[in-house]
Structures are given as structure tokens and as C-alpha cells.
């Protein structure tokens, strides 16, 4: 059987470099590309050892561990022990993540129930594998991209979760509870009272709200222009606020001053002293992770720590 050593070495060099680059992405470390490639070059040397008198030691776990240590040190350097160990463990995590993805895809497409081509029964010293080199060559970039995208998605979910709060709104002695997202990009204030404005979607909860709020959320323009009326009491409470949105230079929205606004996050409860709410039929979150956008200024209200207190 012909073994093309240059191709096998080049593939290992490319894969090791990509694994180190994925490790840098996960750890959010700035690293020079030449160091990533240098680390990949160090890792690919283990392939060359197979054709030397050190062949008996090339596949030993300790040898592989030493090469992994050398790769991480080459790519990221050594600042302190914790920094190095975190890089090493993340490198192994990236390796197992990509390798597991490839094996999963392979056996999802084709599985040998007799294990005639299993890794355990292969006896060609690492160059023969049920996952062919062509499959690895085509599948590795896909698995790498898939892993990178999913890791970024997990990070965004965590960031979003950390920005979520429980929201309690009291209007006309009725309580309404939502999940809110703290959005630093929301800088809308009432130009007269300087109160911050919170946006609330009631699209999936219409049966809980009075018809006046539903009408305001559905057709605010008609009410602002005077084509529709919602009753004197509600019109007295509402405030028309100018705002800017993408695609439109100026827009008017309707907001109300509720009787009470309370925000809850972990063991902290914040009583919002000054704030307005604007109801909308627009769905604010595609996966319904939150139903309102909280103005960051509202977090500066009176706060108290109470382990037993919950907003929802």
C-alpha cells in the first residue's frame, strides 16, 4: 500500500493549526497567525516520528501529551500556570469536539454492524481508519465551522441570559409579568418628563389586557391622528413620544405611566421610581426569550436584596 507522507503531514499540519485557531476563538485570545501555524507545525512532527526509530513511542499517550503541551506553548506562550492549563484543556476540548462531530457524521451516514472496519480492529498503524482521509478532508472544515458557530451561539445565549430580568407592571390594580431584556441601545426618553421608556410586546397575551391597550398597541397612528378614540381616562394617561427607528427618520409612539414597575434579577429587586411603558404588537424576540425591552436607566431605581423575594 502506497503511503503519501507529504499529504498526510500537510493534512495534520492544517488540522492542528485550525484546532489551535478554534481554541483561540473559544478563549477570546489574540494570537498571531504565525504562532498558530508554528504550533500546528510542532504537532505535525509526530507524524514524521512514525518513520523513525522512535516509532514505538510516537503513539504513546505521554508522547501525545508532550506534543500537545508544546503546541499550546508555541501558540499561546506561558504567562502563568492557570493560563496555560486553560489553554491546554480548551485545546483538547476543541479536538474532541471536532473529532466527535466527524465520527458522529460518519456513523450517521454509514454504520458497520459487524465492526469489520472499526477503529478497534484496524491494524494499519494509524493510516487506515473507517473514516477515510477524503471524508476527513471534506468534513473537517464543515465540523470546524459548525463548532465555531455553535460556540458563538452558546456565548450569545449566555450574554442574553445575563441581561434578562423579571418585570412586573401594575396598571389599574392589575399585575402583568414579563421577561425583559436590558438593552443599552434603548436610550428613549420622554422629552418633557425625561422618563425612560420600556417597550412591551403583548402579541401573544391579548386576552389579559383591556381593549384600550390592545387598540393602542395595534393602531397607535390612528389614535395619534385622532381618527380613533380610546376614552377620556386612557387618553389623559397617555403620552406621545417622538423616536427614531431604522428606516424612518421620525416616528411617534404612545406610552403610559404605570402605577408601578418592579424589576427582579437573582436576589435583587429594583423599584423603578420613574418610567414609562409603550405597548406593541411586534414580537421582540424570535424565540420568545423575552417580551419587553428594558431601559438601562430603570436599573438605577431603589434596590434591595431579599433572597426570598421574587418578582415572578
C-alpha positions in Angstrom: 0.0 0.0 0.0 1.4 3.4 -1.0 1.6 6.0 1.8 1.8 9.6 0.7 3.7 11.0 3.6 3.7 14.6 2.4 -0.1 14.6 2.0 -0.7 13.1 5.4 1.8 15.5 7.0 0.2 18.5 5.3 -3.3 17.5 6.4 -2.2 17.1 10.0 -0.4 20.4 9.9 -3.6 22.1 8.6 -5.9 20.4 11.1 -3.6 21.1 14.1 -3.4 24.8 13.1 -7.2 25.0 12.7 -7.7 23.4 16.1 -5.3 25.9 17.7 -7.2 28.7 16.0 -10.5 27.4 17.3 -9.0 27.3 20.7 -8.0 30.9 20.5 -11.6 31.8 19.4 -13.1 30.0 22.3 -10.8 31.6 24.8 -11.0 35.0 23.2 -7.3 35.3 23.0 -5.5 37.5 20.5 -2.8 35.3 18.8 -0.6 35.9 15.8 -1.3 33.6 12.8 2.4 32.7 12.6 2.3 31.3 16.1 -0.8 29.3 15.3 0.9 27.8 12.2 4.1 27.2 14.3 2.0 25.3 16.8 0.5 23.3 14.0 3.9 22.6 12.6 5.1 21.3 16.0 2.0 19.0 16.2 2.6 17.6 12.7 6.1 16.4 13.6 4.5 13.4 15.4 3.6 12.0 12.0 7.2 12.0 10.9 8.2 10.1 14.0 6.4 7.1 12.7 9.1 6.6 10.1 12.0 6.9 12.6 13.5 4.6 15.2 11.2 6.4 17.7 8.2 4.8 16.0 7.4 2.7 19.1 7.0 5.9 21.2 5.1 8.0 18.7 1.7 6.6 19.6 2.2 6.6 23.3 -0.2 8.8 25.3 2.7 10.5 27.1 4.2 11.4 23.8 0.9 12.8 22.5 0.5 14.8 25.8 4.0 16.3 25.4 3.3 17.3 21.8 0.0 18.9 22.9 1.9 20.9 25.6 4.5 22.0 23.1 1.7 23.1 20.6 -0.1 25.2 23.2 3.1 26.8 24.5 4.1 27.6 20.9 0.8 29.2 20.0 -0.1 31.0 23.3 3.1 31.1 25.3 3.3 30.8 29.1 2.1 33.6 31.4 1.1 31.6 34.4 0.1 28.1 35.2 -3.7 28.7 35.1 -3.4 30.5 31.8 -1.5 27.6 30.3 -3.8 24.8 31.7 -6.9 26.6 30.5 -5.4 26.8 27.0 -4.4 23.1 27.1 -7.8 21.9 28.3 -9.6 24.0 25.7 -7.3 22.6 23.0 -8.4 19.1 24.0 -12.0 20.2 24.1 -11.7 21.6 20.6 -10.1 18.4 19.4 -12.7 16.1 20.9 -15.5 18.4 19.7 -14.3 18.2 16.1 -13.3 14.5 16.2 -16.7 13.6 17.8 -18.5 15.6 15.1 -16.7 13.7 12.4 -17.3 10.3 13.9 -20.9 11.1 14.6 -21.4 12.2 11.0 -19.6 9.1 9.6 -21.7 6.6 11.6 -24.8 8.5 11.0 -24.3 8.1 7.2 -22.9 4.6 7.3 -22.6 2.2 10.3 -21.0 -1.2 10.1 -22.9 -3.5 12.5 -20.2 -6.2 12.2 -17.4 -3.8 13.1 -15.4 -5.1 10.3 -13.9 -1.7 9.7 -13.9 -0.4 13.2 -11.1 1.6 14.7 -10.6 -1.1 17.3 -9.9 -3.7 14.5 -7.8 -1.5 12.3 -4.2 -2.6 12.1 -2.5 -0.2 9.7 -0.7 1.9 12.3 -3.0 4.9 12.2 -3.1 5.5 8.5 -6.1 3.2 7.9 -9.4 4.3 9.6 -13.1 3.7 8.9 -13.2 7.5 8.4 -11.3 7.9 5.2 -8.9 10.8 4.6 -11.1 12.1 1.9 -14.0 12.2 4.3 -11.9 14.0 6.9 -10.6 16.4 4.3 -14.1 17.4 3.3 -15.8 17.0 6.7 -13.2 18.7 8.9 -13.9 22.3 7.6 -17.6 21.7 8.0 -17.3 20.4 11.5 -14.9 23.2 12.4 -17.3 25.8 11.1 -20.3 24.1 12.7 -18.5 24.0 16.1 -17.4 27.6 15.8 -20.9 28.8 15.0 -22.5 26.8 17.9 -19.9 28.1 20.4 -20.7 31.6 19.3 -24.4 30.9 19.7 -23.9 29.5 23.2 -21.9 32.6 24.1 -24.7 34.9 22.8 -27.3 32.9 24.7 -25.3 33.3 27.9 -24.8 37.0 27.3 -28.5 37.4 26.7 -29.4 35.3 29.7 -27.2 37.5 31.9 -29.1 40.5 30.6 -32.6 39.2 31.4 -34.7 40.4 34.2 -38.2 39.7 35.6 -40.6 42.6 35.0 -43.7 43.4 37.0 -46.1 46.1 35.7 -49.1 47.2 37.7 -51.8 49.1 35.8 -55.3 49.8 37.2 -54.5 47.4 40.1 -53.8 44.6 37.7 -50.4 42.9 37.6 -48.6 41.9 34.4 -45.4 39.9 34.4 -42.8 39.6 31.7 -39.3 38.6 30.9 -37.3 41.7 30.0 -34.0 42.2 28.1 -31.8 45.0 29.4 -30.8 46.8 26.2 -28.1 49.5 26.4 -29.1 50.6 22.9 -32.5 51.7 24.2 -32.0 55.4 25.0 -35.5 56.6 24.5 -36.8 59.2 27.0 -39.9 61.3 27.2 -38.6 64.7 26.1 -40.8 66.6 28.7 -40.5 64.5 31.8 -37.2 62.8 30.9 -38.6 59.4 32.0 -37.1 56.3 30.3 -39.3 54.3 28.1 -39.8 50.5 28.2 -41.2 48.6 25.2 -43.6 45.7 25.9 -45.0 43.2 23.4 -48.5 41.9 24.1 -48.8 39.9 20.8 -49.4 36.5 22.5 -51.3 37.8 25.6 -54.1 39.9 24.2 -56.7 38.2 26.4 -55.0 39.6 29.5 -55.2 43.3 28.6 -58.1 45.7 28.3 -59.3 46.7 24.8 -57.9 50.2 25.2 -54.3 48.9 25.4 -54.9 46.4 22.6 -56.2 49.2 20.4 -53.2 51.4 21.2 -50.7 48.6 20.6 -52.4 47.7 17.3 -53.1 51.1 15.7 -51.1 53.9 17.5 -51.0 56.1 14.4 -54.8 56.3 14.2 -55.1 57.3 17.8 -52.3 59.9 17.5 -54.0 61.4 14.4 -57.4 61.5 16.2 -59.1 59.0 13.9 -59.9 56.7 16.8 -60.7 57.3 20.4 -59.8 55.1 23.5 -61.8 57.0 26.1 -61.1 60.1 28.1 -59.4 58.3 31.0 -56.9 56.5 28.9 -56.2 59.5 26.7 -55.5 61.5 29.7 -52.8 59.0 30.8 -51.1 58.5 27.5 -48.1 60.4 26.3 -46.9 60.8 22.7 -43.2 60.5 22.4 -41.0 61.1 19.3 -38.4 58.4 18.5 -36.1 57.3 15.7 -36.1 53.8 14.2 -34.1 52.2 11.4 -35.6 53.2 8.0 -37.6 56.1 9.4 -36.3 59.5 10.4 -39.1 60.3 12.8 -41.9 58.3 14.4 -44.4 58.9 17.2 -45.2 56.2 19.8 -47.7 56.1 22.7 -46.5 55.4 26.2 -48.2 55.2 29.6 -47.1 55.8 33.2 -48.0 52.6 35.0 -48.9 52.5 38.7 -45.8 50.5 39.5 -42.7 49.0 37.7 -40.6 46.4 39.5 -37.5 44.6 38.1 -36.1 41.4 39.6 -32.7 39.9 38.9 -31.4 37.0 41.0 -31.7 38.1 44.7 -32.1 41.8 43.8 -35.4 43.7 43.4 -35.4 47.2 41.9 -38.4 49.5 42.4 -38.4 51.8 39.3 -39.4 55.2 40.5 -39.8 56.9 37.2 -40.6 55.1 33.9 -43.0 54.8 31.0 -44.1 51.7 29.1 -45.1 51.5 25.4 -47.2 48.6 24.3 -46.7 46.9 20.9 -47.9 44.1 18.7 -44.5 43.4 17.4 -42.7 40.3 18.6 -39.5 41.4 20.2 -37.8 38.0 20.4 -37.9 35.4 17.7 -37.7 32.5 20.2 -39.9 34.4 22.8 -36.9 34.6 25.2 -38.2 38.0 26.4 -41.3 40.1 25.9 -40.1 43.6 26.8 -37.0 45.8 26.3 -35.9 47.4 29.5 -34.3 50.8 29.5 -30.9 50.6 31.4 -31.8 53.8 33.3 -34.5 51.9 35.1 -31.9 49.8 36.8 -30.8 52.8 38.8 -34.0 52.8 40.9 -34.3 51.8 44.6 -32.7 48.4 45.0 -32.9 45.9 47.9 -31.5 42.5 48.5 -34.1 39.9 49.5 -33.2 36.2 49.0 -36.8 35.1 49.4 -38.4 37.8 47.3 -39.4 37.1 43.7 -41.0 39.2 41.0 -42.4 36.2 39.2 
